[in-house]
Amino acid sequence: MRILFLGDVMGRAGRDAVTKHLPRLREDHAFDFVIVNGENASHGRGLTEGHYQTLREAGADVVTLGDHAFDQRDTLSYIEREHALLRPINMMPGTPGRGAMLYSCSAGQVLVINALGRVFMNPIDDPFAAVEKAIDECPLGEMADAVIVDFHAEATSEMYGMGQFLDGRASLVVGTHTHIPTADTRILPGGTGMMADAGMCGDYNSVIGMEAEEPVNRFVTGMTRARFTPASGEATLCGVALETEPGTGLLRSIHPVRVGGALSQAEPAF
């Protein structure tokens, strides 16, 4: 099975990049399943229903979220009925929506889990226990042909901890949230692929997707002068592509993806 995971979509520039590049990528590389993190797709914070539909129409089978999951008020009105939208599984009991779900595609069954880290983040339930419970209920190689974990985390150490914790039990553990693609794409000893951060789908001539002037002002003066505004230049589509082994769901290969915009380009070589 071939799967594409795209990192945080940042504002209009990120949405435009997904709309422009994802259909071609999906066709050229015969991806069976596509997951897109939509955490920052609407004005840099959260995801409106209209923008969620834009990502789906571009080719996303599932859209994941993160710490800004409910920053757009209308998310509360549609998340329960949209089963292709996941919020972090370890949010407090009673939070609308779902954090894990088994999806069908032409190549098999894919369990997708969205989890939120705790290091340098607001208080949240234990992500390790929540993810383990979801996998125990739908094991890789038994009920699921692939297991993909989007770990929305600030610290790479926590991300690495999740990767080691799930090695041999997940197809891919990938970080989102920091918006910077890491150069550690690899397969762990137990057969699980990992990447500490998939990067963002956004304008890299910025400060992690925001127009640079106000972030730089705050760094220099320690004072707030204006709101953050998503950068609107040409975006780089960033993520990771993987191919699983039949039967086990563990990885045959893993490749970084960077298309368009300011970063060096990379596409999978299956």
N, C-alpha and C positions, 0 to 999 in steps of 0.2 A: 504494500500500500504506500502511495506517495502522499505526503501531507505537507502543506505550507502553513507556517505560522507567521503572522505579521505583527510587529510591535506597535506600541501606542500611536494611534492616529491623532495627530495634533492639528486641530482647527481646520479651516477651509483648505489650506495647502495640503494637509495630510489626506483629507477626503478626496481632493482632486487627484492626488497621486494614486490612491487606491482605484478610483474610477478609471484613470488613464492606463495603469500598468497591470492591474490584477487580471483582467480578462485575457490579456495576451500571455501572461505568465502561466495562467491555469491551462491554457490550450497548448502552449509550447512544451511544457514539462509534464503534461498529463497528470496533474494533481487530482487525486480522488477526493480530497477533503481540505478545506481551507478554514482557518481560525484567524480572526482579527481582533486585537485588543482595541476597543473603542472608547477607552477611559477618558481621553481628552478631545474627542472628536468635535464636540460642540463648544466653540469659543474657548477651547483649552480646558474646560472643566465639565465632565459628564457627557451625557449622550441623550439628545432629544429623539423622539420617535421618528421624526423625519430623517434625521441623519443616520439613525439605525437602519432605516429602510434603504438609504443610499448605499451603505456598506453591504447590505444583503444583496441588493440588485447588482452590485459590482462583482459578486461572486463569493462572499463570505458565507460559509455554511453555519458558523457559530460566531457570535460576538461576545467577548469577555470584557469585564470592567476592572475596577480597583478601588482605591480609597476615595475617588470622586464619583462613585457609582450613583449617588442620589443628589448630586449638585444641581442637576436639571430637574425641576419639580415634576415635570410630566413623566419622568421615568417611573414614578410610583403608579401612574395610571395605566402603563402598558407592560410592565415587566412580568406580571403574573401570566398574561396571555401569550407572551412571546417566548416560546420554549427554546428558541435559538439564542436567547440572551442570558448570560450568566453573570451573577455578581459573586463576590468572594464568599466561599463556603463557610468561613469562620466568622462571619458577622453575627451579631447577637441574635438569640432565639427570637422569632417573631418578625425578623426582617423580611419584607416581601421578596419574592423571586426565589431562585434556586442557585446553588453553587456548583452543582455537578449534574451531568446528564449523559445518558448513553444515546448516541446518534447512529443512524443507519446511513450507509452510502453504498455505492455499487461494489466497493471492495471489501465491505465488512462492517463491523460495529466499532465505533470510536467513543470511548469514555473521555469526556473533557471535564477538567476540574479547574476552577478558578479559586485561588487562595491569596490571602493578604498577610504580609509579613508583620512582625511586631517590633523589630529593632528600629529605633528612631521613627516609629510610627505611632499613631494614636492607639489607645488600648483596644485590644481585640482578642477574641478567643484563640486558643492554641491552633495554629495552622497544621502542625504535624499530626496531631490527633485527628483533626477533621479530614485531612486528606487520606490518612491511613484507613479510616473508617469507610470512606467512599470506595477506595480500592479493594478493601476486604469484601465489600458487598458486590463488587463487579471485577473480579480478578483478570489481569492480563493473561491472554492465552487460553482462557476458559470462557468467560462471558464477553470479554472485550478483545477485539483483534488489535487494538491500539489504545494506549492511555496517554493523554497529553495533559500536563499540569502547567498552567500559567500561574507562576508565583510572583505576585505583584509586591516587590520588596525593595527596600532602600539599601540594605547592606548586602554586599556580595558574599560575606561570610555566612549569612543566613541562607542565601540562595544555594551556596555550596553544601551547606548542611542538609537542605532538602534534597539535593541531588544525590548525596551519599546515602541518605535515609531511604530513598526510593530506588536505588540502583538494583536492577533486575526485576522491579515490580511495575515500572512505567516505561513507555516508549521514549518520552521526552519530558524533561523538566526544564522550563525556560523562564528566565526572569523578564519582567517588565517593570516600568516605573521610572528608571533613571534617565531614559531617553538616549543613552549612549551605547551603541553596539560594542560588545566585548569581543576580543579575539581568541576566546577559549572554546569555540565550538568543537565538541569532541564526543566520543563514545566512552562511557565509563566501563570499568572492568566487568561489571555484571550485564552490560549490554544496553544500558539506558543512555540516551543522548542528553547532553545538557549544553546550555549557553547561559552565562550569568545575566546578560541582558540582551534582548533582541534588538534594542534600539527603537527609535520612533519612526513613524511615517510623517515627516515634517521637514520644515526648512532649517537646515543646519547652519545657515548664516544668521545665527540667533543665539540666545542663551536658553538651551534645552527647549527650543521651540517658541520662545517668546521674543518679541522685538527687544533688542539689546539695551536700548536707552534707559528704561526704568529699572531693570535688574542691576545694571552697572551703577546707576545713581544710588540705589540702596546699598550696594557693596561699598561705594566710596563715601557716602554721607551718613549712612545708617538711618536715613529718613525716607518716608514714602511721599512721592510727588504725584504719582499717577497710578492708574491701574495697569496691570500686566496686559499686553495685547499680543495674541498669537502672530508670529511672523508669517508673512504672506508670499515669500519668494518660492521658487521652485523647490519642491520637496524631494527628499530621497526616501524611497520605499525600503524599509529595513525589516529583516526578519530572518527566518531559518527554515530550510527545507529538509525533509527527511524521507527515507525509504525504509520500511520495516520488513523483517523476515516473515514469510508466511508461517503460521502455526504458533510461533512464540510471541510475535508482536514486538520483539526487541529490534535494535537497529542494524540495518545493513550499511547505511551511509547517512551522513549529515553534512549540510552545506550552508554557509552564511548566504544571505540574500541582501544585495544593495543595488537599487535600480533608480537612475535619475538623480538630479540634484547635484550637491556639492561633494559627496563622498566618492571614494573609489568604488568601481562597479564590481559586482559579484553575482553570478547566477549559478544554480546547481548544475553539476555535471554528472547526472545519473548514468 
